[in-house]
């Protein structure tokens, strides 16, 4: 439960942006096993949200 609380706090305070491409549907190479995951990992950027910005 504490992980969910920490994650929700981060998502409320920061915007998570994929750093690889600017298009809304970036190309991601995936590996399909029991779980599908990115081959090259995930490149993310966090931007601090404005104080007056609401979700």
Secondary structure, DSSP 8 states (H G I E B T S, - for coil): -HHHHHHHHHHHHEEEEESS-SSSS----EEESSSEEESS---EEEEE--TT---
